[in-house]
Amino acid sequence: MADLIKTDGKIVKDVDISSLKKIQAHVGGYIEYCPVDAHSFMYVDEEGLLKHRDINSKASEIAKRIIVGDVLLCLNDEVDHE
């Protein structure tokens, strides 16, 4: 499970990220892994800038860099990267 941070500031808790298709549906396209810190990361739309997605202020604050589009905030221990 992960939290979906939408560009309008809404946060949807515990969304299902059990498949690539579900993750892509949440972010609106191909996904890119975006590390945040030792304990968390984000899945973002790989083409978000090309698609002119809005800046996601909450996600940008968390990541300490500009993030666009809806994102999934995940904890490292919740997802198996193998």
Steps between C-alpha positions, in 0.01 A plus 500: 500500500602858438363853529386674182590869510291686243594833343196665660643423846274206583663192649341160454633257761583133441443467124565163339837472324503124458562513123677717245168571331352636824804718569489641146128575535562700817777717353352524151772341290834324494655499844831631622654409836588815693695447825409737782708385797622179664146401592280611211470554127245621248364359179446789258386528138819464296360736235334745740700800381440415133127472573507840673370356828439748780758541774421284800579734791467241777713242318757767410526601866556139605753426224676838533486547122234579241258212445214511250180300475340257741753283685511196721696535822628161618710371785803294399395205715156478332616420147713214375737635231622158383 
